[in-house]
Amino acid sequence: MKRQTNLATLLALGGGLAGTASAAVQDLPGGPAVRQLNLHAAATRIAVEQSWLHWFMLITCTVIFVLVFAVMFYSIWKHRKSVGHKAANFHESVTVEVVWTAIPFIIVILMALPATKVLVAAKDTSNADVTIKATGYQWKWGYDYLTGDAQGVSFMSTIDSTHREISNAGAKGSDIPNDYLLKVDNPMVVPVNRKIRVITTANDVIHAWGVPSFGVKQDAIPGFVRDTWFRSEKVGDFYGQCYELCGKEHAYMPIHVKVVSQEDYVKWAGEQRKAQQAKADDPAKVWTLPDIVARGEKVYAANCAACHQPNGKGAGPIKPLDGSPVVLDADKTKQIQVVLNGRAAMPPWKQLGDTDLAAVISYTKNHWSNKTGQVVQPAEVLAQRGK
């Protein structure tokens, strides 16, 4: 009786642990699923066709493999020497040569026709309803809406800072959210059932923009322009990541596309324009040290802390900012030029506005052990652009 009770207790405990584990990890709609073996659930016609092609090719190759090896092993076993068979001796059989040439040719054509159709359709970016430029940076994405209701809207999309903290802490189990390392502060927003053309390029190294549910992946190469497109047939959130190994923060460069109705898209576009106008800074404004340092702290956390660390100590090839001679130098133009144009492992940061650059430089000059009392004004950064 005691043994049965212990067994029941163990089974109940095991069931509880299994329930806890399953509750801790769940599928992410529009992203990866638990124990996923198949492709992501398709949200576009192209993705549906790609999924069909995947299974068509897999089944075709499997059937060919089974048939060929079945015939081969049957022949080896049935006509083995030990049962008295002797090898046939013949040369230049026209029939055999025609058959083994014609059959593979037919198979290749049957496989190539549907694949070519999907490939051509996937590359046709004409007649787009919305065109968005996606620029890869180390390590974030910049989006510029070139056409459509949101024309003129632009923003940076960076991984959510809480997810980076989870990664640094090495959290496991229930502490990890379903969208771990896929959540961003500003997702790309597009309307449903509209053809979206995405122009890709990069600011520093090669990146790649892609979303599996849309069936798209396109390299983003510095100095070059590539493009792809998608038309989502579903509203919702869809996720991807940079698909090119782009440096030490490669794993922290997610892509989040939010598909909404046309009405919600127009509303979002209006809100974004108002927000951008509210954030527009006067480069001639003179800031006080406390105000510009407070702003610089936010800019540093969003753009610089990943490499230079929150404590400003750097790591490996990343130089420290705490105690840095360039930061402490009385000639402020030296640090301005480094931030604008980059140096060694540090990429240029010209994509940030003059006020944000002035703020983050002022912050580094007056934080940690750096107590220079120097203030960099936006006008000083503006004067250094292009030099």
N, C-alpha and C positions, 0 to 999 in steps of 0.2 A: 504493500500500500504506500509506504514511504517512497519507494523507488518510482511508483507511478506519479506521485505528487511532485517529486523533483523533476521528472520528465516533463510534466505539464507546465511547471514553472519555467523550465528552460525554453520550451516551445513558445510560451507566451512572451518571454523576454526576447527571443529571437524575432518573433513577429513584430514586437514593439520597435526593436532596433531597425528592422527592415522598413517599417512604416515611417520611422524618423528619417532614415536615409532617403527614401523616396520623396518625402515631403521637403527635404532640404534641397534637392536638385530637381528642377522641373524643365520641361521644354520651354524654349523662348520663341513665341510666335514671330515669324519673319527672320528667325536666326537659327542657331544650332539646337538640336534636340538631344534628349538623353539617349545614349546608346545608338546614335544615328548611324545607319549604314547606307542609306540611300541619299540622293541629292536633296537639297532643300525644297520645301513645297513651293511650286512655281506660282508666281504672281503675274507673269507676262506670257504672251503667246510664244515668244522666242524661247523662254525657259521651258515651256511645255514641250516644244519641238525638240529641244536639246535633251530633255529627259527621255522622250521616245527614242531618239537616236542612240542614246546611251544603252538602253535595254535592247534595241534592235541589233546594235553592233555586238553587244555582249552575248546575246543568244545565238546570233549567226556564227560568231567565232567559236562558241562552245559546241555547237552542232558540228561544225567542220572538224574541230579537234576530236570529238568523239568518233565521228565517222572514219576519219583518216586512221586514227590509232586502232580503232576496232578492226578495220580491214587489215591493217598491218599485223596486229597480234594474231588475228585469226589465220592469216596466211602463214605466219611463222609456226604456229602450233599445228595446223592441219597438214602442212606440207614439210614437216621436219624430216630430216634424214633418217632418224631412228625408226621411222615406220616405213621406210623404203622409198620415199620420194627422192627424185633427182631434179636438180635445178634445170630449168628450161634454158636453152641457148638460142637467142635470136637477136638480130641487129636491125637498126633502121626501120622500126615499125612506124609507118606513117600514121596509122590509126591512133597508136598510143601518143605520139607527139602532138597530134591535133587535139586529142581529148585533154591531155594535161596542159595544153595552152589555152584552149577555148573555155574550159570550166573556170579556172581562176580569173580569166578576163571577164567573164559574165558576172562572177561574184563581185569583183572589184567595181564594175559598173553599177550593179544593183546597190552596192554600199555607197558609192560616190554620189549618185544622183540625189538622194534625199539630203545628204550632208552638204552638198554644194548649194542646194536650195536654201537651207537654213543659214549657211554662212553668208550668202549674198544678201539675204534679208537682214541679217544682224549687222551688216556693214552699211546699209542704206540709211544714212542720217538726214536725208532730204526732207523738206516739208515738216520741219519740227514746229510744234506749238510753243515750246519753251526751250531756250538755250541757256545753259549754265556752264560757266568755266570753273573747273575744279583744279586748284593748284596745290600740289604737294609740298609741304614744308617739313623740316625735321623738328617736331614730329606732330603734325596737325594738318588739317585741310582748310583751304580758303575757298569760299564759294562766291562767285560774282554772277548775278542774274543779268544776262545780256539782252534777252527779249522776253516778252510776255507781260503779264500783269505786275510782276515784281521787278521789272526792269530797273536797274540802278541799285538794287539791294545787294549788299555784300557784307560778309562776316567771316570770322574764323570759327572753326569747329574743333574743339579740343576735348580730350578724354576727361570725364568727370574726375575731379580731384579726389573724391572719396574712394574711387576705385583704385587709384594709384596708392593711396594710403593702405588699403586692404592688401594690395600686392606687396608693399614694402613690409607689412606686418606679418605676412605669411599666413593669413587667416585661412581656415578650412571649414568644410561642412556648412552648417546653417548660416555662418557669417558671410558666405559668398552669395551675392544676389544672382538671379537668373541671367541678367544682362551683364555679367562680370566682364570688364574690360571692353564693353561695347557701348556703354552709355557716354554720351557727349553733352556738352553744354548747349550747343546750337546745332540741331539736326538740319539737314537739307529738307526743305518742304516743297512738295510738288503736287499738282492736281491729278486726280484719278482719271483714267481713260484719255490722257493727253500724251502726245509724243514728246518725250523729253530728250533733248540732245545734250550730251555732256562732253564738253571740250576739256581735255586733260593736258596739263603741263606741270613742270616742277620748278622749284626755286633753287634747289641745291643738288640733290642726288636723284637717282631714278626711283620713283614710287609707282604704284599701280592702283587704280581706283576700280573697285568691283563690288557687286552685290549678288550673291548666288541666287537669291529668289527671283532676280530680274534676268538672270542669264547673261550678265555683262561683266567684263573685265578688260580694262584698257590701261596700258602703260602710260605713266606720266614722266616725260623725259625733259630735262632742262634744255631750253633752247629749241624745242620741237613742240608741235601741236598735234595731238591725236584726238579722235572723237569716237563716241559710241552713242547708243540711244536705248531707251526702254519706254514702254507704255504699260504702266501697272493697271491691271484690271480689278485690283482690290485696294481698299483703303486700309491703313494700318501702319505699323512700324516695321522696317526691314533693315537688316544689318549686314555689314561686310567689314573688311579690314584692308589695310595696305597689303597688296599681294607681292610686293617686291622687298627683299631684304634691304632695308634702308638705313641701318645703323642700330645702335644699342637700344633705342626706344621704339624699335619696330613694332613690338607687341602692344604699344600704347598709342596706336594710330588708327582708331576705329572709324567706321563709316556708318552713319545712321540716316536713313531716308524716311521721312514721314510723309505718307500719301494721304491726302485729305480731299474732300469734295471741292468742286470749283468755287462754291460760295465761301467756304472756309479758307481757301487759298487766297482769294481776293481780299478777304478780311485780314489774313495774316500779312499779306504784302503791304496793306495800308498801315498796319501797326509797326511793321519793320521800318517803313519810311519815316514815320513819326519818331520812332526811337533813334534812328540815325540822325535826324535833324536835331533832336534834343542833345545828342552826344557830340554834335559838331563843335569843335573847339576853335577858338580864335587863336591863331599862332602868335598874335601880338600880345596876348594876355600875359601879364606878369604875375607869377604865382608866389605865394609865401612858402617858406621851407616846410612847415608842418603839413600844409594842404597838398603840396606836390609829392612829399614823401608818403603820405597816406595813400595817394593814388598809385604811386610807384610800387608799393607793397603788393597791391592787387595784380599789377602788370607782371611783377616778378614771379608771383605764385603761379600765374597762368602760363608763362612763357619761358621762364629762366630756371625755376627751381628744379625741374626735371634733370638738368645737367649739372648746374652749379650747386645743387642741394639747398634746402631751406636755410642751412647754417652758413652758406657761402663758401664752403671749404673745397668744392669741386671734387673730382674723382678721376684717377687715371690721367688720360690726356686732357681732361677738362681742367683748366686753370682755376685756382681759387680766386674769389673776389674779395674775401676778407683779408685785408692787408696787402692787396695787389698794388704794385707800384703805379700801374696805369690808372687805377681807381683813385689813388691818393694824390696823384700828380696835380699840381695847381693848374696846369694847362688842360682845361676841360675838353678841348677839341680832340685830344688823343683818344679818350674813351668814346667820344661821340663817333669818331671815324671807325673804331673797332666795332661798335654796335651797328653802325650803318652798313659797313662793307664786309664785316666778318674778318676772322683771322684764324689760320690753322684749322682746328676741328670745329670752330664756331662759325655757323652760317650767317650771312647778312640778314638784318632785320628791318630792311627798308619798308616792308609791308605794314609795319606799325606806324601809327600817326606820330607827328612831331611831339604832341603833348605826352603821349604814352612813352615815347623814347626818352624825353626829357625827365619824365617822372621816374622811370626805372633807373636811370643813371643817377639822379638825385638821391634815390633810395639807397643804391649801393654805396654812394659816397658818404652816407650818414647812418649806416646801420652796422650791426656787429661791432667790431672794434674800430671801424672806419668812422671817425667823427670829424670830417673835414669842415663842416659848416657850409660847403659849397652848394649853390643852387644852380641847376641847369634849366634855362628857360626854353620854351618851344621855339622861339625865334632863333636861338643859337643852333638848334638841331636843323631847322630849315635852312640856315645859312650854309651848313656843311653838306647838304645833299648835293650830289653830283660832283663833289671835289675829289 
